[in-house]
């Protein structure tokens, strides 16, 4: 492995390497090494990081834990870079590379709470069945004016015309052209980083864009999502605007999703979800598992207080797990396709979700459906928003359901779920201390 890294770095004339480690919130942490030292450190397994990076909340605090002794000792984890993830890092003055790393205990075993490991653990379950899972994320995000005062509402940015969008422009080509300079640089930088992007469109919100990734290996696609977010934010800042992947950044606009297209193939590359005769029993059981268990583990794909502002009727986000053929009101959609491309689209995850965790959770729920042969509900042929809401309305209620969902906990790992739960409880407690502008507006002089 050391020689493979050395050869790649020499060929690309790289001077520095950023070793990326996505934490539980999907925030990228890590270190920057001179290329020569990076290669030497890979060889002697001396790339290390404090294990406490997997206890950091979105506010930068450390989550409370029952295992305080472990947190205070804060032993290092060893980083094992993945050669398949290394790419040129665009936009740096010094020739730089990104590489995503796994976290290991000192004895070489996987660090159980690392999100990348959680996904790999789930994929191994499918591999034992002879299945290879395939995913294709669709990621939405907003461009906004620079917002240096968090008390002020977020506003759409001015485009090339000098004006900001004042109304939704779904699929608007002229609207995309407003941000052509930013979009072109995003594509250019993504190509430099060898990201496998498909199409970009203007979504339903003001200055809201969506990028589609080509389908492929789940771990590799998650790595690409993490790097893509980094690229987009940096390009936006260069052009004097923000890019945000918040689930619901503006109260009057639709939320941003990370739709997941998921399929499965056998060793011969045959789609296990569809045949010329129609949907396979395995596909039905997979969907049955999603319908039964996704509502119980909502925080794994809606991880923040803000995430639940997106999950509302008529805001382009589902409120239940009905499934339907080409029906976007459903939480689970079957896109129109031939047998070789049969897949299910999980429309529940927000753009703020950690992709490793959101995909692992989806696969865990589907796996239980396969093992228990759970039959799905009847296909929805009408507006699913007219059906009962089955998803929790806030993070507090969702966490209480998740911590009791033992079948998914067993698959993803007790230690991971406990760490995730503690982080989210800490963040929820911090949020509850904040007095909002709504409270000041309506209660200050009236209550």
NUVEXMAR-126569 format. One record per residue: residue in one letter; x, y, z of N, C-alpha, C in turn. Coordinates in steps of 0.2 Angstrom, whole numbers, plus 2048, in hexadecimal, padded with zeros to 3 digits. Layout:
<pts>
AXYZXYZXYZ ...
</pts>
This chain:
<pts>
X8047FA800800800800804806800 X80A80680480E80C80481180E7FD X8138097F981680A7F381080D7EE X80A80B7EF80580D7EB8048157EC X8048177F280381E7F48098227F1 X80F81F7F28158237F08158247E9 X81381F7E581381F7DE80E8247DB X8088247DE8028297DD8058307DE X8088317E480A8387E680F83A7E2 X8148367E08198387DB81783A7D4 X8128367D280F8377CB80B83E7CB X8088407D08048467D180884C7D4 X80E84A7D58128507D880F8537DE X80D84F7E38098527E980E8537EE X80D8597F181285B7F780F85A7FE X80885A7FE80585A8057FF855804 X7FD8518097F784D8097F384E80F X7EC85080E7E78518137E484A814 X7E584781A7E284181C7DB84381F X7D584181C7CF84381E7CB83D822 X7C883F8287C583A82C7BE83D82D X7B983B82A7B283E82C7B083B833 X7AE8408377AB83E83D7A483C83D X7A183B84379A83984379583E840 X79684484079284983D79484A835 X79984683379B84782C7A084D82B X7A28508317A78568307AD85382F X7B185682A7B88538297BD85582E X7C08508317C68528357CC84E833 X7D284F8357D884C8337DE850834 X7E384F8307EA8528307EC853829 X7F18588297F58598237FC857824 X7FE85281F805850820809852819 X81085481A81485481481484D811 X81484D80A813847806818842809 X81E84380982383E80B82283B812 X82084081781F83D81D81883981D X81383B81980D83781980F830816 X81382F81181582980E819824814 X81D82881782182481C81C822822 X81782682481382582980E81F827 X80C81F82180881981F80C813820 X81281381E81680D81F81780A826 X81780F82A81880C83181280D836 X80C80E83280680F83680681483C X80981A83A80A81F83F80582583E X8018248397FC82A8387F782983E X7F682E8427F182D8487ED834849 X7E883384D7E383884E7E0837855 X7DF83B8597DB83A8607D483785E X7D38328627CC82E8617C6833863 X7C88388667C283D8687BF840863 X7C284085D7BF8438577B8840855 X7B783A8587B18378567AC83885C X7AE83D8617A983F8667A7846865 X7AA84A8607A985185F7A185285D X79E85786079785985E79885E858 X79286085579286585079486C852 X79386D85979587385C79D87385E X7A086E85D7A786D85F7A986B866 X7A486986A7A58678707A685F870 X7A785C8767A88558767A185287A X79F84D87779884A87A79A847880 X79584888579584488B79583D88A X79883988E79883288D79982E894 X79682889479782489A79E82289B X7A28228957A881F8957AD825895 X7AC82989B7B182F89B7B882E89B X7BA82889E7C182689F7C4825898 X7C08228937C382288D7C4829889 X7BF82D88A7BF8338877C583888A X7C68378917CB83B8937D2838892 X7D38328917D982F88F7DA831887 X7D58318837D583387C7DB82F879 X7DB8298787E08258757DF82786D X7E582686A7E58278637E282185F X7DF8238597DE81E8547E381E84F X7E481984C7E98198467E581A840 X7E781E83B7E481F8357E781B82F X7E281782C7E48138267E1816820 X7E581A81C7E381D8167E1818811 X7DB81A80D7D98158087DB818801 X7E08147FE7E38167F87DE8177F3 X7D88147F37D28157EE7CF81C7EF X7D081F7F47CD8267F57D282C7F4 X7D882A7F27DD8307F27DB8347EB X7DC83A7EB7DA83E7E67DE8457E6 X7DF8487E17E284F7E17DD8547E4 X7DF8587E97DB85D7EC7DB8647E8 X7D68667E57D686C7E17D68727E5 X7D98777E27D987E7E57DE8807EA X7E387B7EB7E887D7F07EE87F7EC X7F28847EF7F88877EC7FD8817EC X7FE87E7F28038787F27FF8727EF X80286E7EB7FF8687E87FD8637EE X7F78627EE7F485F7F47F08597F2 X7EF8547F67EB84E7F57E684D7FB X7E084B7F97DC8487FF7DC8417FF X7DC83E8057DB8378057D683680C X7D283180B7CD82F8117D0829814 X7D082A81B7D382481F7CE821823 X7CF81B8257CB81782A7CF818830 X7CB8178367CE81883D7CF811840 X7D480F8437D68098467D880984D X7D68048517D98048577E1802856 X7E580385C7EC80285B7ED7FA859 X7E97F685B7EA7EF8597E87ED852 X7E67F284E7E47F18477DD7F0846 X7D97EF84B7D17EE84A7CE7F4849 X7C87F48467C47FA8447C27FE84A X7C280584A7BF80984F7B880984E X7B48068527AD8048517A880A850 X7AA8108527A58168517A781A84B X7AC8188477AE81C8417A981B83C X7A58208397A081F8347A281B82E X7A881C82C7AA8188267AA810828 X7AC80E82E7AC8078307A5805830 X7A180983379A80783479780582D X79880982879680782179980181F X79F8008207A37FA81D7A07F4821 X79F7F582779C7EF82B7957ED828 X7917F282678B7F082378C7ED81C X7907EF8187917EC8127947E5812 X7987E481779A7DD8187947D8819 X78F7DA81C7897D681D7867D4816 X7867D98127847D780B7897D3807 X78F7D48087947D08057947C9806 X7927C880D7917C180F78C7BD80C X7877C18097817BE8057837BE7FE X7897C07FC78A7C07F57877C67F1 X7867CB7F57837D27F27887D77F2 X7887DB7ED78C7E17ED7877E77EC X7877EC7F17827F17F17857F77ED X7807FA7E97828007E577E8067E7 X78180C7E777D8127E977F8187E4 X77B81C7E477C8237E07788287E4 X77C82D7E87798327EC7778387E7 X77283B7E97708427E67708477EB X77484C7EB7768507F07748587EF X76F85A7F376D8617F27708667F6 X77186C7F47748717F87728787F6 X77387D7FA7728847F97788887F8 X77888D7F377C8937F37798987F7 X77C89C7FB7798A17FF77E8A7800 X77B8AD80177F8B38037838B1809 X7898B480A78D8B48107898B6816 X7898B281B7858B38217898B3827 X78C8B98297908B982E78D8BA835 X7868BC8357838BC83B77D8B783C X77E8B284077A8AC8407738AE842 X7728B484576B8B68477678B8841 X76A8BA83B7678BC8357658B6830 X75F8B782D75D8B18297628B1823 X7628AB8207668A981A7638AC814 X7678AF80F7648B28097678AF803 X7648AE7FD7678AB7F776C8B07F5 X7718AE7F17768B37EF7748B67E8 X7788BB7E77778BE7E077B8BA7DB X7778B97D577A8B67D077E8BA7CB X7808B87C57838BC7C07808C27BE X7798C27BE7758C77BC7758CD7C2 X7788CB7C77788D07CD7728D07D1 X76D8CC7D07678CB7D47678C47D7 X7648C47DC7628BD7E075C8BA7DD X75B8B47DD7558B07DC7508B27E1 X74A8B47DE7448B57E373F8B07E3 X7408AB7DF73B8A67DF73E89F7DC X73B89A7DE73E8937DC73E8927D4 X74388F7D274588E7CB7478877CA X7438827CB74587B7CB7478797C3 X74C8767C274F8747BC75087A7B7 X7508807BA7518867B67588877B3 X7598877AC75F8877A976288E7AA X75E8947A976089A7AA76389C7B1 X75F8987B67618997BD7688967BE X7698907BB76F88D7BC7758917B9 X7748957B47788997B177A89F7B5 X7768A17BA7778A67BE77E8A47C3 X77F89E7C478489C7C87898987C4 X78A8997BE78E8957B97958957BB X79889B7BD79F89B7BF7A08967C5 X79C8967CA79D8927D079C88A7CE X7978897CA7958827C879B87F7C3 X79E8837BF7A38817BB7A987F7BF X7AB8847C47B18827C87B087C7CC X7A987B7CF7A88757D27A986F7CE X7A786F7C87A88697C37AF8687C2 X7B386E7C17BA86D7BF7BE86A7C5 X7BC86D7CB7C086A7D17BE8637D2 X7B88617D17B685B7D27B98567CD X7BA8587C77BE8547C27C58537C4 X7C88587C77CF8587C97CF8537CF X7CA8537D37CA84E7D97C78477D7 X7C68467D17C483F7CE7BD83D7D1 X7B98427D27B28407D57AE83E7CF X7A98397D07A58377CB79E83A7CB X79E8407C87988447C87948437C2 X78D8437C37898437BD78684A7BB X78084B7BC77D8517BA77C8567C0 X77C85C7BF77A8617C47748657C1 X76F8667C676986A7C476886F7C9 X7638747C77618797CC75B8767CF X75B8757D67558727D97508787DB X74B8767DF74587A7E07468807E4 X74B8807E874C8867EC75088C7E8 X7508927EB7548977E875B8967E9 X75F8957E47668947E376888D7E7 X7638897E67648827E876687D7E2 X76B87A7E376E8757DE76E86E7E0 X76E8697DB76F8627DD77485F7D8 X77885B7DB77D8577D777B8507D8 X77C84C7D277B8457D27828427D2 X78383D7D67898397D57878327D1 X78C8307CD78C82A7CA78B8247CF X78881F7CD7878197D278D8157D3 X78E8127D979580F7DA79580C7E1 X79B80A7E379C8077EA79A80C7EF X79780A7F479480F7F979A8137FD X79F80F7FF7A48138037A88187FE X7A98167F87AC81B7F37A88217F2 X7A18207F279D8257F079C82A7F6 X79C8277FC79C82B8027A382F803 X7A882C8017AF8308017AE8367FC X7AB8357F67AA83A7F17A58407F4 X7A083E7F779B8437FA79F8477FF X7A38448037A78488087AC84D805 X7AF84B8007B484F7FC7B08547F8 X7AA8527F57A68577F17A485D7F5 X7A285C7FB79F8618007A5866801 X7AB8638027B18678047B286C7FE X7B28697F87B386D7F27AE8727F1 X7A88717F27A28757F07A387B7F5 X7A487A7FC7A587F8017AB8847FF X7B08817FD7B68857FB7B58897F5 X7B28867F07B188A7EA7AC8907EB X7A788E7EF7A28947F17A589A7F4 X7A98987F97AD89D7FD7B18A27F8 X7B489E7F37B98A27EF7B58A77EA X7AE8A57E97AA8AA7E57A68AE7EA X7A78AE7F07A48B37F579D8B17F7 X79B8AB7F77958A87F97968A27FE X7918A080179189A80578E894801 X79088E80278C88880078A885807 X78488380778287F80E77E87980C X78087481077C86E80F77886D815 X77687281977187281E76A86E81B X76786B81F76086881C75B86D81B X75B87281F75687781E75887E81F X75C88181B76088781D75B88E81C X75588D81875189381874A891819 X74689481D74089281F73B89281A X73B89681573689680F738892809 X73E88F80A74088B804740883806 X74087F800741878802747876805 X74787080874D86E80B75286B806 X75886980975D86580475E85E807 X75D85A80275D85280376484F800 X76584980376A84580076683E7FE X76383E7F875F8387F67648337F4 X76382D7F67678277F57648227F1 X7678217EB76481B7E77688157E8 X7658107EA76880A7EC7668047E8 X76B8007E67697FA7E276E7F47E5 X76D7EE7E27727E97E47737E47DE X7797E27DE77B7DD7D877E7D77DB X77E7D17D87827CB7DA7897CB7D7 X78C7C67D87937C57D57947C67CE X78E7C47CA78E7C57C378C7CC7C0 X78A7D07C57887D77C37817D77C2 X77D7D27C37767D27C27727D67C8 X76D7DA7C576A7DE7CA7657D97CE X7657DA7D57627D57D975B7D87DB X7597DE7D97537E17DA74E7E17D5 X7507E07CF74B7E07C974D7DB7C4 X7487D87C17497D47BB7447D67B6 X7447D27B073F7D47AB7387D27AD X7377CE7B27307CC7B572E7D27BA X7337D67BC7317DB7C17357DB7C7 X7337DE7CC7367DF7D37377D87D6 X73D7D77D873F7D07DC73C7D07E3 X73B7CA7E67397CA7ED73E7CD7F1 X7457CD7EF74A7D07F47497D77F4 X7477DA7EE7467E17EE7407E37F3 X73B7DF7F27357E17F77377E07FE X73B7DB80073D7DA8077417E0809 X7467E280574A7E88067467EE808 X7417EF80373D7F58047397F480B X7367EE80C7337ED8127377EE818 X73D7ED8187427EE81E7437F681F X7437F981974480181973D80481C X73880181A73180481D731803824 X7337FD8277327FB82E7377FF832 X73D800830742802835745809834 X74480C82D74781282D744817831 X73D81783273A81C83773D81B83E X74081684074281584774A817847 X74D81984275481B84275582283E X75082683F75082C83B75683183C X75983184375F83584476583383F X76582D83D76B82B83976B82E832 X76583183076583582976283B82A X76083D83075E844832761846838 X76784783976B84783F76B84E843 X76885384076885984476185C845 X76186184A75A86484C757867845 X75B86A84175986D83B757868836 X75986283675785D83274F85C831 X74C85D83774585B837741861835 X74486783474086C83073F86B829 X74386682674286481F73D85F81E X73C85B823737855823730858824 X72D85B81F72685E81F72385D819 X71C85C81971985C81271A86280E X71986180871A86680372086A803 X72586780672C86A806731865803 X72F8617FE73385D7FA7378587FE X73485680473785180873184C80B X73284680B72D84180E72C842815 X72683F81772483F81E722838820 X72383381B72282C81D726828818 X72582181972981D815725819810 X72081C80D71C819808721818802 X7208137FE7248127F871F8127F2 X7228157EC71E8157E67228167E0 X7208147DA7238147D472381B7D1 X72981E7D172A8257CE72682A7D2 X7258297D972182D7DD7258317E2 X7268377E172B83B7E572883E7EB X72183C7ED71E83E7F37208387F8 X7228337F672482D7FA72B82E7FD X72C82B80373382B806737826802 X7348217FF73881C7FB73581C7F4 X73981D7EF73781E7E873A8197E4 X7378167DF73A8117DA73A8157D4 X7408177D274181B7CC73F8177C6 X73D81A7C073C8167BA7428147B7 X74380D7B674980A7B37488037B0 X74D8017AD74C7FA7AB74F7F57B0 X74E7EF7AF7507EA7B47577EA7B7 X75C7EC7B37637ED7B57647F37B9 X75F7F77B97607FD7BD75B7FE7C3 X7587F97C47527F97CA7567FB7D0 X7538007D47568037DA7508067DE X7528077E474D80B7E97518117EA X74D8177EA75081D7EC74D81F7F3 X75281F7F87508227FF7508297FF X74A82C7FF74A8347FF74A837806 X74B83380B74B83681275183A814 X75783881275D83B81575E842813 X76084681776184D81676884E814 X76A85481077185580E775856814 X77385781A777858820779851823 X77784C82077884582377F843821 X78283F82678983C82478783681F X78A83781978883281478A82B816 X78F82981A79182381C78B820820 X78982482578482282A77D821827 X77B82682277582681F77481F81B X77A81E81777981881377A811817 X77E81181C77E80B82177780A824 X77480F82676D80F82976880C824 X76980E81E76480C819765805817 X76C80381776D7FC81576B7F781B X76C7FA82176A7F68277637F4827 X75F7F98267587F88267567F3821 X7597F481B7577F08157597E9816 X75F7E881A7627E181B75D7DD820 X75A7E18257567DE82A74F7DB826 X74D7E08217477DE81D7497D7819 X74F7D78167517D18137517CB817 X7547CB81D7557C682274E7C3824 X7497C88257437C682873D7C6823 X73F7C781D73A7C78177347CB818 X7367D181A7307D681B72D7D8815 X7267D78157237DA80F7217E180F X7227E580A7217EC80A7197EE80A X7187F480C7117F680B70F7F6804 X7087F78027067F77FB7097FE7F8 X70B7FD7F170E8037EE7098097EE X70C80F7EF7088157F07078187E9 X7018197E770081C7E06FD8237E0 X6FC8257E66FA82C7E76FF8307EB X6FC8367ED70183B7F17028387F8 X7088367F970A83380070A838806 X70983E80470884380970284380D X6FD8408096F683F80C6F6839811 X6FB8358116FC8308166FE83281C X6FE82D82170082F828708830828 X70983582C71183782E713831832 X71982E83071C82983472382A836 X72583083472C83283772B83783C X73083784172F83B847730842845 X72D84784972D84E84873385284A X73784F84F73D85385174284E853 X74885185574E84C85674D84985D X74A84C862749849868745842868 X74084386473C83D86473F83885F X74383A85A74683585674C831859 X74F83585E75583186275282C866 X74C82E86974982986E74782286A X74582386474381D86074981985E X74F81D85C75581A85975881685F X75881886575C81586A75980E86C X75280D86A74F80786C74E802866 X75180486075180085A7577FB85A X7567F685E75C7F185F75E7ED859 X7597EC85475C7E884E7617EC84A X75F7F38497647F784576A7F884A X76A7F985076F7FA8557747F4854 X7717EE8547757E885377A7E884D X7777EA84877A7EA84177F7F0841 X77E7F68437837FB8427887FC848 X7867F884D78B7F88537897FC859 X7897F985F7867FC86578B802867 X79180286679680786779480D863 X79380C85C79281185878C81585A X78681185B78081485C780818863 X78481686878481986E78882086D X78E82086979182686878D82B864 X78A82985F78582D85B780830860 X77D82C86477782E86877A83386D X78083287078283787578483E872 X78783D86C788844868782848867 X77D84486577684786377384A869 X77384686F77084987577484F877 X77A85087677E85587877C85B874 X77B85A86D77A86086877386286A X76E85D86B76785F86D767864873 X76B86287876B86687E76E86D87D X77386D879775874877770878873 X76D87586F76787886B76287B870 X76087787575B87987975C87F87D X76388187E76588788276488D87E X76388D87776389287375C896873 X75C89C8737568A08737558A286B X7508A086874F8A286174D8A985F X74D8AB85974B8B18577438B1857 X7408AB8567398AA8567368AC85D X73A8AA8627388AB8697388B286B X73E8B586973F8BC86A7398C1866 X7388BE8607338C285C72C8C285F X72A8BC8617238BB8637218BB86B X7278BA86F7258B98767288BF87A X72D8C38777318C887B72C8CD87E X7278D087A7238D587C71C8D387C X71A8CC87C7138CA87C7128C5881 X7178C18837158BC8887148BE88F 
</pts>
